[in-house]
Amino acid sequence: MIKVYGIKTCGSVKKALKYFDTKGIEYEFIDFKKTPPTKEQVEKWAKAVGLKLLLNTRGTKYRTLKLKDMNLNDEEKLEWMVKEPLLIKRPVIEFEDKVIVAFDEAVYDEVF
């Protein structure tokens, strides 16, 4: 079963869910606001796709918290993503042994 992590109001998450709905692909949606990811999940995602891709440095939450000014190391970045899941680029898709971050229709067409 495909697991889609994110928040319902996120544009990229909406695109991903619409993609799966249109293709008739079943998925389970996990809302970061109701079920925040565990440290283990965030570490697994970071290991799979890289911390640079996983951390959303272009989002409002990143700017509001002024994380750029803090000069964080990788461990601190992971801790912030666990504490503030909205710092994670969305959606995060788990499928079999794969992790895909963000919405890219071409990548989705290849994988699904």
N, C-alpha and C positions, 0 to 999 in steps of 0.2 A: 504494500500500500504506500502510495506517495504521501509524504507529510509536507505540508506547506506552513511555514512559520512566518508570522508578520503581524500587521495590524490591518483591520478592514478598511481604514480610511486612506491607506497608502496607495498611490497611483500604480506603482509597480506590482503591488500585491493584487490589486483589482485586475490588472492586465493578465497576470498569471492565472488567477482563478477563472477569468473569462476564457482564457486559452483552454484550460482543462475542461471546463463546461462545454465549450463549443466542440471539442474533440471527443466528448463523452468519456473522458478519463476520470476515474474515481480518485478522490484524494481526501485527506483529513486535514482540516485547517486548525492550526493552533495559534491562538491570539496571544501575542507577547504580553498584552495588558492583563489578561486573565491567567495565563500560565507562563510566567517568565522562564526562559531556558536556564538549565542548571550550569554550573561552572564546567562540568564534564562535557555537556553539549557544546558550549561555546568553544572549549578547547579542541574538541573533535572537528568542529567546523573550521576553526582557524588552521588546524593541521591539514585539512583537506584542501582548502582554497587559498590559504595564506592570510595573514593578519591584515595586510594592506588592503585586500579586497573586502574582507569581512567588516572592517571598521568604516562606518559611514562618516567620512570627514566633511561631507558636503551638506549634512543635515542641520536642521535648526538646533537639535539637542547638543550636538558637538560644539556649535558656536556659542550657545547659551552657557554651557559649562566652561567655556574658554579652555578646552583641553589642549588646543594647539600651543597655548602659552606655557603649559605645564611640562613640556618636553618629556613625555612619558616613555618608559621602556615597555617592552612587549608584555611583560607580566602585568604591569599597571594598566595597560590598554585592555587586556583580558578581564581584569577585575572591574574596570569601568563598564565593560559590555555586560557583565553579569549583573552589576548593580543597576545599570540603565540600559535595558534591552533595546531602547529606541536608537541607541548608537550603532546597532547592527544593521548593515545594509540588507534591504528586504527586496523580495522574499528570500528566505532560505528554504531550499527544497531538498528533502532527503528522499532518495529513491534507491532501493537496494543498497549498494555500497558507495553510492555517489552522493556528493553534496554540490548543489548548484546555488549560486548567490546572484540575485538581481534577475530582471526579466530580459531575456534575449530570445526572441522567437526562433531564430536560426538554431540556437543551441537546443532549445526545447524540441524542435522538429527532429534533430539528430538523436536525442536521448529518448524521447517518448514517441 
